[in-house]
Amino acid sequence: MMKLYWSPRSRSFTALWLMEETGQPYERVLTDISAGAQKSPDYLKINPMGKVPALTDGEAAVAEAAAICAYVADRIPQANLAPPIGDPKRGRYLQWLFFAPGCIEPAMVQAATKLEMKSIAAGWGSTAQVMDVLDAALEKGPWILGDSFSAADIVIGSGLNFAVRLFKMIPSRPSFDRYIERCMARPAFQRAEKIAAG
Ligand SMILES: N[C@@H](CCC(=O)N[C@@H](CS)C(=O)NCC(=O)O)C(=O)O
């Protein structure tokens, strides 16, 4: 059975939401970051970054929330969380999956630190550019790929929920509010929120 290493009130939420969406049993291994459990030698073998979340599946181990989403969505195809290889939607799916850690996360850091950097040199451009691109992509909806919900919504939805609704690091926009509401209406999101609260 897959084991999810997680800690309350952390980025583990993304992986908890994912696992709840699969409908498959999994084991939750509490790795309390406030107690330093993420720095134990055994855990560092699973994630040398000493951060949660991480997942093991037999001999396989995977860390980084978006990578966990990609792994599990492919591993449990019956959950319909990823367009299969060969489906034209697979390209955009991978783009948005990587967009969360590659662009949304640094945009949030830039918003929080007021870091000034030339947009041509910054991989994410600028916070405004990331938000404009997301705004346009989410305008139609209901999901980032259109009609079908996917693991990309789990990473994008978690990022927006964190940055816009919970921590108000990024000013909201109507498309963001509607999208976050749709994410929050999902039973798996609600179960994950309860678990993540600790
Ligand atoms: N890039 C990682 C970030 C994970 C992360 O930052 N986790 C934080 C909690 S939100 C953590 O484990 N911090 C504990 C520490 O650094 O000691 C991911 O997306 O999974």
The ligand as an SDF file (V2000), in Angstrom:
LIG
                    3D

 20 19  0  0  0  0  0  0  0  0999 V2000
    8.9780   21.8710   -2.8190 N   0  0  0  0  0  0  0  0  0  0  0  0
    8.3450   21.0810   -1.7780 C   0  0  0  0  0  0  0  0  0  0  0  0
    8.1140   21.9830   -0.5960 C   0  0  0  0  0  0  0  0  0  0  0  0
    7.7310   21.2060    0.6340 C   0  0  0  0  0  0  0  0  0  0  0  0
    7.8090   22.0880    1.8750 C   0  0  0  0  0  0  0  0  0  0  0  0
    8.2180   23.2490    1.7940 O   0  0  0  0  0  0  0  0  0  0  0  0
    7.4230   21.5280    3.0140 N   0  0  0  0  0  0  0  0  0  0  0  0
    7.5410   22.2520    4.2620 C   0  0  0  0  0  0  0  0  0  0  0  0
    6.1660   22.3390    4.9420 C   0  0  0  0  0  0  0  0  0  0  0  0
    5.0530   23.3540    4.0510 S   0  0  0  0  0  0  0  0  0  0  0  0
    8.4460   21.4560    5.2010 C   0  0  0  0  0  0  0  0  0  0  0  0
    8.4350   20.2450    5.1930 O   0  0  0  0  0  0  0  0  0  0  0  0
    9.2020   22.1620    6.0460 N   0  0  0  0  0  0  0  0  0  0  0  0
    9.9670   21.5360    7.0700 C   0  0  0  0  0  0  0  0  0  0  0  0
   11.4190   21.8870    7.0340 C   0  0  0  0  0  0  0  0  0  0  0  0
   11.8740   22.5110    6.0690 O   0  0  0  0  0  0  0  0  0  0  0  0
   12.1120   21.5340    7.9640 O   0  0  0  0  0  0  0  0  0  0  0  0
    7.0360   20.4740   -2.2740 C   0  0  0  0  0  0  0  0  0  0  0  0
    6.3940   21.0750   -3.1470 O   0  0  0  0  0  0  0  0  0  0  0  0
    6.6510   19.3930   -1.8190 O   0  0  0  0  0  0  0  0  0  0  0  0
  1  2  1  0
  2  3  1  0
  2 18  1  0
  3  4  1  0
  4  5  1  0
  5  6  2  0
  5  7  1  0
  7  8  1  0
  8  9  1  0
  8 11  1  0
  9 10  1  0
 11 12  2  0
 11 13  1  0
 13 14  1  0
 14 15  1  0
 15 16  2  0
 15 17  1  0
 18 19  2  0
 18 20  1  0
M  END
$$$$
